[in-house]
């Protein structure tokens, strides 16, 4: 069994959790959402590299960049 393929499941769950947290009014919870989103981006990049899904890697790099921009704008 290829265990690297299992990375997509925690990446998906963490991504959903991050979006959930980003909807809160609390600054602390939104910040946790941004951090979860960055973790999810990292997991998707690892998975994408393993399966050579370069479009997924490009998307995740772009989303991570937007997440960093979002953290800066909320501070």
DSSP file (Angstrom, degrees, kcal/mol; ACC not computed):
  #  RESIDUE AA STRUCTURE BP1 BP2  ACC     N-H-->O    O-->H-N    N-H-->O    O-->H-N    TCO  KAPPA ALPHA  PHI   PSI    X-CA   Y-CA   Z-CA
    1    1 A X              0   0    0      0, 0.0     2,-1.0     0, 0.0     3,-0.1   0.000 360.0 360.0 360.0 139.7    0.0    0.0    0.0
    2    2 A X    >   -     0   0    0      1,-0.2     3,-1.1     2,-0.0     4,-0.4  -0.768 360.0-171.9 -90.8 100.6    1.2    3.5   -0.9
    3    3 A X  G >  S+     0   0    0     -2,-1.0     3,-1.2     1,-0.3     4,-0.3   0.734  77.7  71.2 -69.3 -22.1    0.9    5.4    2.4
    4    4 A X  G >  S+     0   0    0      1,-0.3     3,-1.6     2,-0.2     4,-0.3   0.842  89.7  62.4 -62.3 -30.9    1.7    8.7    0.7
    5    5 A X  G X  S+     0   0    0     -3,-1.1     3,-1.0     1,-0.3    -1,-0.3   0.740  90.7  67.4 -66.1 -21.1   -1.7    8.6   -0.9
    6    6 A X  G X> S+     0   0    0     -3,-1.2     3,-1.3    -4,-0.4     4,-0.9   0.672  80.1  80.7 -71.6 -15.7   -3.2    8.7    2.6
    7    7 A X  H <> S+     0   0    0     -3,-1.6     4,-2.0    -4,-0.3    -1,-0.2   0.794  79.1  67.9 -59.9 -28.0   -1.9   12.3    2.9
    8    8 A X  H <> S+     0   0    0     -3,-1.0     4,-1.8    -4,-0.3    -1,-0.3   0.803  94.5  57.0 -66.4 -25.9   -4.9   13.6    0.9
    9    9 A X  H <> S+     0   0    0     -3,-1.3     4,-2.4    -4,-0.2     5,-0.2   0.956 109.9  39.6 -73.7 -50.5   -7.3   12.6    3.7
   10   10 A X  H  X S+     0   0    0     -4,-0.9     4,-2.8     1,-0.2     5,-0.3   0.875 114.8  56.3 -65.3 -31.5   -5.8   14.6    6.6
   11   11 A X  H  X S+     0   0    0     -4,-2.0     4,-1.9     2,-0.2    -1,-0.2   0.917 109.7  45.4 -61.8 -41.8   -5.1   17.4    4.1
   12   12 A X  H  X S+     0   0    0     -4,-1.8     4,-2.3     2,-0.2    -2,-0.2   0.930 114.2  47.3 -67.0 -45.9   -8.8   17.5    3.2
   13   13 A X  H  X S+     0   0    0     -4,-2.4     4,-2.5     1,-0.2    -2,-0.2   0.919 113.6  47.7 -63.5 -44.2  -10.0   17.3    6.9
   14   14 A X  H  X S+     0   0    0     -4,-2.8     4,-2.5     1,-0.2    -1,-0.2   0.876 110.1  53.6 -65.4 -36.6   -7.6   20.1    7.9
   15   15 A X  H  X S+     0   0    0     -4,-1.9     4,-2.0    -5,-0.3    -2,-0.2   0.924 109.8  46.9 -63.4 -44.2   -8.7   22.2    5.0
   16   16 A X  H  X S+     0   0    0     -4,-2.3     4,-2.2     1,-0.2    -2,-0.2   0.919 112.4  50.6 -63.3 -43.3  -12.4   21.9    6.0
   17   17 A X  H  X S+     0   0    0     -4,-2.5     4,-2.6     1,-0.2    -2,-0.2   0.898 108.4  53.0 -59.9 -40.9  -11.4   22.7    9.6
   18   18 A X  H  X S+     0   0    0     -4,-2.5     4,-2.1     1,-0.2    -1,-0.2   0.913 109.2  47.6 -64.2 -41.8   -9.5   25.8    8.5
   19   19 A X  H  X S+     0   0    0     -4,-2.0     4,-0.7     2,-0.2    -1,-0.2   0.897 111.1  52.5 -65.4 -39.0  -12.5   27.1    6.5
   20   20 A X  H >< S+     0   0    0     -4,-2.2     3,-1.0     1,-0.2     4,-0.2   0.936 111.5  45.8 -59.7 -47.0  -14.7   26.5    9.5
   21   21 A X  H >< S+     0   0    0     -4,-2.6     3,-1.5     1,-0.2    -1,-0.2   0.844 104.4  62.4 -67.3 -32.9  -12.4   28.5   11.8
   22   22 A X  H 3< S+     0   0    0     -4,-2.1    -1,-0.2     1,-0.3    -2,-0.2   0.681  94.4  63.5 -67.7 -15.8  -12.0   31.3    9.3
   23   23 A X  T << S+     0   0    0     -3,-1.0    -1,-0.3    -4,-0.7    -2,-0.2   0.574  82.7 101.7 -84.7  -8.1  -15.8   32.0    9.5
   24   24 A X  S <  S-     0   0    0     -3,-1.5     6,-0.0    -4,-0.2    -3,-0.0  -0.393  70.1-138.8 -76.3 153.0  -15.5   33.0   13.2
   25   25 A X  S    S+     0   0    0     -2,-0.1     2,-0.2     4,-0.0    -1,-0.1   0.761  76.9 101.4 -76.1 -27.7  -15.6   36.6   14.5
   26   26 A X     >  -     0   0    0      1,-0.2     4,-2.3    -5,-0.1     5,-0.2  -0.397  67.7-147.9 -64.6 126.4  -12.9   35.7   17.0
   27   27 A X  H  > S+     0   0    0      1,-0.2     4,-2.4     2,-0.2     5,-0.2   0.874  98.2  55.4 -61.4 -37.9   -9.5   36.9   15.9
   28   28 A X  H  > S+     0   0    0      2,-0.2     4,-2.0     1,-0.2    -1,-0.2   0.915 109.5  45.2 -62.9 -44.5   -7.8   33.9   17.7
   29   29 A X  H  > S+     0   0    0      2,-0.2     4,-2.0     1,-0.2    -1,-0.2   0.882 112.2  51.5 -69.2 -38.0  -10.0   31.4   15.9
   30   30 A X  H  X S+     0   0    0     -4,-2.3     4,-2.1     2,-0.2    -2,-0.2   0.908 109.4  50.6 -64.0 -40.6   -9.4   33.1   12.5
   31   31 A X  H  X S+     0   0    0     -4,-2.4     4,-2.2     1,-0.2    -2,-0.2   0.909 109.1  50.9 -63.1 -41.5   -5.7   33.0   13.1
   32   32 A X  H  X S+     0   0    0     -4,-2.0     4,-2.5     1,-0.2    -1,-0.2   0.870 107.9  54.7 -62.4 -35.9   -5.9   29.3   13.9
   33   33 A X  H  X S+     0   0    0     -4,-2.0     4,-2.3     2,-0.2    -2,-0.2   0.896 106.5  49.8 -63.3 -41.4   -7.8   28.9   10.7
   34   34 A X  H  X S+     0   0    0     -4,-2.1     4,-2.2     2,-0.2    -2,-0.2   0.912 111.6  48.8 -63.7 -41.8   -5.0   30.5    8.7
   35   35 A X  H  X S+     0   0    0     -4,-2.2     4,-2.2     2,-0.2    -2,-0.2   0.912 111.5  49.0 -65.5 -41.5   -2.5   28.2   10.4
   36   36 A X  H  X S+     0   0    0     -4,-2.5     4,-2.7     1,-0.2    -1,-0.2   0.900 109.7  53.0 -62.4 -39.8   -4.6   25.1    9.6
   37   37 A X  H  X S+     0   0    0     -4,-2.3     4,-2.6     1,-0.2    -2,-0.2   0.910 108.3  49.3 -63.5 -41.6   -4.9   26.3    6.1
   38   38 A X  H  X S+     0   0    0     -4,-2.2     4,-2.1     2,-0.2    -1,-0.2   0.890 110.8  50.4 -64.5 -38.7   -1.1   26.6    5.7
   39   39 A X  H  X S+     0   0    0     -4,-2.2     4,-2.3     2,-0.2    -2,-0.2   0.923 110.6  49.7 -63.0 -43.7   -0.7   23.1    7.2
   40   40 A X  H  X S+     0   0    0     -4,-2.7     4,-2.6     1,-0.2    -2,-0.2   0.911 108.4  53.2 -61.3 -42.8   -3.2   21.8    4.7
   41   41 A X  H  X S+     0   0    0     -4,-2.6     4,-2.2     1,-0.2    -1,-0.2   0.913 108.9  50.1 -58.1 -42.6   -1.4   23.5    1.9
   42   42 A X  H  X S+     0   0    0     -4,-2.1     4,-2.3     2,-0.2    -1,-0.2   0.906 110.5  48.5 -63.1 -42.4    1.8   21.8    3.0
   43   43 A X  H  X S+     0   0    0     -4,-2.3     4,-2.4     1,-0.2    -2,-0.2   0.904 111.4  49.9 -65.0 -40.9    0.2   18.4    3.1
   44   44 A X  H  X S+     0   0    0     -4,-2.6     4,-3.1     2,-0.2    -1,-0.2   0.878 109.3  52.2 -65.5 -36.4   -1.3   18.9   -0.4
   45   45 A X  H  X S+     0   0    0     -4,-2.2     4,-2.5    -5,-0.2    -2,-0.2   0.926 109.8  48.7 -65.0 -43.5    2.0   19.9   -1.8
   46   46 A X  H  X S+     0   0    0     -4,-2.3     4,-2.0     2,-0.2    -2,-0.2   0.934 114.9  44.7 -59.9 -45.8    3.7   16.8   -0.3
   47   47 A X  H  X S+     0   0    0     -4,-2.4     4,-2.1     1,-0.2    -2,-0.2   0.928 112.8  51.1 -64.3 -44.9    0.9   14.6   -1.8
   48   48 A X  H  X>S+     0   0    0     -4,-3.1     5,-2.8     1,-0.2     4,-0.5   0.869 109.1  51.0 -61.3 -37.8    1.1   16.5   -5.2
   49   49 A X  H ><5S+     0   0    0     -4,-2.5     3,-0.7     3,-0.2    -1,-0.2   0.914 109.2  51.7 -64.8 -42.5    4.8   16.0   -5.4
   50   50 A X  H 3<5S+     0   0    0     -4,-2.0    -2,-0.2     1,-0.2    -1,-0.2   0.894 119.0  34.3 -62.8 -41.5    4.5   12.3   -4.7
   51   51 A X  H 3<5S-     0   0    0     -4,-2.1    -1,-0.2    -5,-0.1    -2,-0.2   0.350 110.6-118.8 -96.7   6.5    1.9   11.8   -7.5
   52   52 A X  T <<5 +     0   0    0     -3,-0.7     2,-1.2    -4,-0.5    -3,-0.2   0.875  57.6 155.4  57.0  42.9    3.4   14.4   -9.7
   53   53 A X     >< +     0   0    0     -5,-2.8     4,-1.7     1,-0.2     3,-0.4  -0.712  11.4 172.1 -96.3  81.3    0.3   16.6   -9.7
   54   54 A X  H  > S+     0   0    0     -2,-1.2     4,-2.4     1,-0.3    -1,-0.2   0.765  72.1  58.7 -70.3 -26.1    2.1   19.8  -10.5
   55   55 A X  H  > S+     0   0    0      2,-0.2     4,-2.5     1,-0.2    -1,-0.3   0.884 105.7  50.7 -66.9 -37.3   -1.2   21.8  -11.0
   56   56 A X  H  > S+     0   0    0     -3,-0.4     4,-2.5     2,-0.2    -2,-0.2   0.909 109.9  50.3 -64.4 -41.7   -2.1   20.9   -7.4
   57   57 A X  H  X S+     0   0    0     -4,-1.7     4,-2.3     2,-0.2    -2,-0.2   0.935 111.1  48.4 -62.3 -46.1    1.3   22.1   -6.2
   58   58 A X  H  X S+     0   0    0     -4,-2.4     4,-2.2     1,-0.2    -2,-0.2   0.909 112.0  49.6 -60.0 -43.1    0.9   25.4   -8.1
   59   59 A X  H  X S+     0   0    0     -4,-2.5     4,-2.7     1,-0.2    -1,-0.2   0.921 111.3  48.6 -61.5 -44.7   -2.6   25.8   -6.7
   60   60 A X  H  X S+     0   0    0     -4,-2.5     4,-2.6     2,-0.2    -2,-0.2   0.859 109.7  51.5 -68.1 -35.5   -1.5   25.2   -3.1
   61   61 A X  H  X S+     0   0    0     -4,-2.3     4,-2.2     2,-0.2    -1,-0.2   0.924 112.3  47.3 -64.7 -42.9    1.5   27.6   -3.4
   62   62 A X  H  X S+     0   0    0     -4,-2.2     4,-2.1     2,-0.2    -2,-0.2   0.920 113.4  47.5 -63.7 -43.5   -0.9   30.3   -4.7
   63   63 A X  H  X S+     0   0    0     -4,-2.7     4,-2.3     2,-0.2    -2,-0.2   0.889 110.3  52.1 -66.0 -38.6   -3.4   29.5   -1.9
   64   64 A X  H  X S+     0   0    0     -4,-2.6     4,-2.4     2,-0.2    -1,-0.2   0.906 108.6  51.6 -62.9 -40.2   -0.6   29.6    0.7
   65   65 A X  H  X S+     0   0    0     -4,-2.2     4,-2.2     1,-0.2    -2,-0.2   0.918 110.5  48.0 -61.5 -43.4    0.5   33.0   -0.6
   66   66 A X  H  X S+     0   0    0     -4,-2.1     4,-2.4     2,-0.2    -1,-0.2   0.866 109.7  53.6 -65.2 -35.6   -3.1   34.3   -0.3
   67   67 A X  H  X S+     0   0    0     -4,-2.3     4,-2.3     2,-0.2    -2,-0.2   0.920 108.5  48.4 -64.3 -43.3   -3.3   32.9    3.3
   68   68 A X  H  X S+     0   0    0     -4,-2.4     4,-2.2     1,-0.2    -2,-0.2   0.915 111.9  50.0 -63.0 -41.8   -0.1   34.7    4.3
   69   69 A X  H  X S+     0   0    0     -4,-2.2     4,-2.2     1,-0.2    -2,-0.2   0.901 109.8  51.8 -61.2 -40.8   -1.5   37.9    2.7
   70   70 A X  H  X S+     0   0    0     -4,-2.4     4,-1.5     2,-0.2    -2,-0.2   0.888 107.9  50.8 -64.4 -39.5   -4.8   37.3    4.7
   71   71 A X  H  X S+     0   0    0     -4,-2.3     4,-0.8     1,-0.2    -1,-0.2   0.919 111.3  48.7 -63.9 -42.6   -2.9   36.9    8.0
   72   72 A X  H >< S+     0   0    0     -4,-2.2     3,-0.5     1,-0.2    -2,-0.2   0.886 110.6  50.4 -64.3 -38.6   -1.0   40.2    7.3
   73   73 A X  H 3< S+     0   0    0     -4,-2.2    -1,-0.2     1,-0.2    -2,-0.2   0.779 109.1  51.2 -73.1 -25.2   -4.2   42.1    6.5
   74   74 A X  H 3<        0   0    0     -4,-1.5    -1,-0.2     1,-0.2    -2,-0.2   0.597 360.0 360.0 -87.2  -9.8   -6.0   40.9    9.6
   75   75 A X    <<        0   0    0     -4,-0.8    -1,-0.2    -3,-0.5    -2,-0.2   0.461 360.0 360.0 -90.8 360.0   -3.2   42.0   12.0
